[in-house]
Amino acid sequence: MTRQSITFTKPNDEWLKSQIDREEYSSKSELVNDLIRQARKASVQIDWIRAKIDRAEKSGFTTDSKDEILKQSKSSLGNG
């Protein structure tokens, strides 16, 4: 792993410390890495949804119901 030096605003630093104080994470590094992983995962999921919407718009129609689309979306997000 590479070492980085970053500066946080006071409110962000206090929030990070509160997460560690609550023993949610053992260090700021662990927490920041987890936040980055979550952001990267969200980005992949958003890209998947955008691609699906783009394909649907280009096709002009879909035979999937709104419930089917929602179910597929949740499934790809790991929530269903």
C-alpha positions in Angstrom: 0.0 0.0 0.0 1.1 3.5 -0.6 1.2 6.1 2.1 -0.6 9.4 1.5 -0.9 12.5 3.5 -4.3 14.2 3.4 -5.9 17.1 5.2 -9.5 17.1 6.4 -11.8 19.9 7.3 -12.6 20.2 11.0 -16.2 18.8 10.6 -14.9 15.8 8.5 -12.1 15.1 10.9 -14.5 15.1 13.8 -16.8 12.8 12.0 -13.9 10.4 11.2 -12.9 10.5 14.9 -16.4 9.7 16.0 -16.6 6.6 13.8 -13.3 5.4 15.3 -14.5 6.3 18.9 -17.6 4.2 18.3 -15.3 1.4 17.2 -16.9 1.3 13.7 -13.4 1.3 12.3 -10.0 0.9 13.9 -8.3 3.8 12.1 -8.9 6.7 9.8 -7.1 4.8 7.0 -9.5 1.9 7.3 -12.5 4.2 7.2 -11.3 6.3 4.2 -10.4 3.1 2.3 -13.9 1.7 3.0 -15.5 5.0 1.9 -13.5 4.9 -1.4 -14.6 1.2 -2.0 -18.2 2.2 -1.4 -17.9 5.2 -3.9 -16.2 2.9 -6.5 -18.9 0.3 -6.1 -21.6 3.0 -6.4 -19.9 4.3 -9.5 -20.0 0.9 -11.2 -23.7 0.5 -10.3 -24.6 4.0 -11.6 -22.7 3.2 -14.9 -24.7 -0.1 -15.2 -28.0 1.7 -14.7 -27.0 4.5 -17.1 -26.1 1.9 -19.7 -29.5 0.1 -19.2 -31.4 3.4 -19.5 -29.4 4.4 -22.6 -30.1 1.0 -24.3 -33.8 1.3 -23.4 -34.0 4.9 -24.8 -32.3 3.9 -28.0 -34.6 0.9 -28.5 -37.6 3.2 -28.0 -39.4 0.8 -25.7 -39.1 -1.9 -23.2 -41.4 -4.8 -22.4 -40.2 -4.9 -18.8 -42.6 -3.6 -16.2 -41.4 -1.0 -13.8 -41.4 -3.7 -11.1 -39.2 -5.9 -13.2 -36.8 -3.0 -13.9 -36.7 -2.1 -10.2 -36.1 -5.8 -9.3 -33.2 -6.0 -11.8 -31.7 -2.8 -10.5 -31.9 -3.9 -6.9 -30.4 -7.3 -7.8 -27.4 -5.7 -9.5 -26.9 -3.5 -6.5 -26.9 -6.5 -4.2 -30.1 -5.4 -2.5 -32.5 -7.9 -3.8 
